[in-house]
Amino acid sequence: MRILTLALMLALAAPARAADDPLDAAMKLLEKRRYEQATRSLEDALPRLDAQNRARAQLVLGTVYLRNADLHQALARTAAAAELDYLDKLIRTGVEGRSRYARLYLAEALLAHGDFREAARYFEQVRADTGVDADHRAIAGIGLDSARFAQRSSSSAPGFWPGSGGTAEVALARAAAQGRARANPPAIDAKSLKKIADAGDRKTLSSRGRRYLIEIYLAAGAPEQALAAARSADWAAASYVETFKAAKGTAKRISFYDSALLADLAQLYRELARLRLTQAAADARMKPSAEYYLAEALNDLGANDEAASSVQAFLARADAPPQFRERARARAALIAFRQGRAAEAEKAWTALAESSSSSEVLADIVLGCAEAGAPCAKALARAGQVAEAGDGRRNQRLNYALGSYQLRKKDYARAISYMETGRDKSNKNKIEANDPEMLACLAEAYYRTKQFSEGLEIFFEMSQEFSAVRQIQEALQGVYSMEQRSAGDVRIL
């Protein structure tokens, strides 16, 4: 397990700690996969720690943020499937077709997932609908410019995101859009972005407005301020609730959520992981461990050259434990693939799979192949043999990796089979007993095969710790209701 990996690496350098030590308390929360609680407790304790314990805390924080980022990225993939289906059904079927706001949220979901042409079409419809309130029409206009900018439409190139002022939420929407496009003209500097984010009264901001703050602060290179904005939000709350009369006179309420939220949180946690691991690496005792995890953080952020330097620095250490050295080589192969050296990467994964008997190493190889979209036939065959020969529960991470690979290949039956094999049968939806990232992927496979109740059971349990899961529950329940031709409300009661 990755949690025990971190605990072992820390034990190599850490003296005995008191039972009430905040690092000890955070490690116990980490073992239970209480990522949000673990990071909150350590971030709050950080200013009070001495230099040695602060470096250890930064290492732990960086690692927990990595796991939380991976989880939220998996949740974002599930949300993409369910929310696009749900919003499309709201527009096209029954009484819900009267919704004026479903088109806006569908447009934003399409924008978040790269379908810029369709997003622009729906944004245009919302912007032209006088029955939609002024703020949401303004937000639709900003979204339309974002979609056109993504397509590099020459007809509108000179005037993206025009105007100024408006309500606080509209101003933040405009700044967030400009921040996302900072790498290209028209640019806005980090100081100006931060000034906009700092200016508003946050007491009255909706969850949508707080999400914009996260995007703006990340674009401005201020992840700690983005974390403060995330902490102040109730991510279980809807972005907007539309109420209207149904045909028979009963009141109907539809809750809408921001499709980009989960990906934004994943990006936030990755940036925080980079920050804390970089800080930990400044301490000589923590540097080897920090380099090991920093390679992962940098690779996930697309900083592949920096990630390659970090993983090579770790591999150059003569005292690196053999298992960690093998796992670092698996990471180095993924970095090579992302740098355009696909053949080299597959050759490295194959050689490593043939020489290693560790299920953890094999899991890293399979997950790397899944991330890269690489066939990895020989490595997959070897990993499958080890998984089938071993105990499913003890090889949970390997079974999750194989299931994740099949999920991305859209072989949902095999994905479910692998992940159910790895799941703790007596605590099947408990995050203390199962990797929550595996549960999120299993729930997506259940959704794809229309096993709605099974997916909802997983998300209900996960929502106790991760409040943003509520938006997936709403979408899944909505699709379930319409698939079953239910006459009930689409809300979860």
Order of alpha helices (4+ residues) and beta strands (2+ residues): alpha-alpha-alpha-alpha-alpha-alpha-alpha-alpha-alpha-alpha-alpha-beta-beta-alpha-alpha-alpha-alpha-alpha-alpha-alpha-alpha-alpha-alpha-alpha-alpha
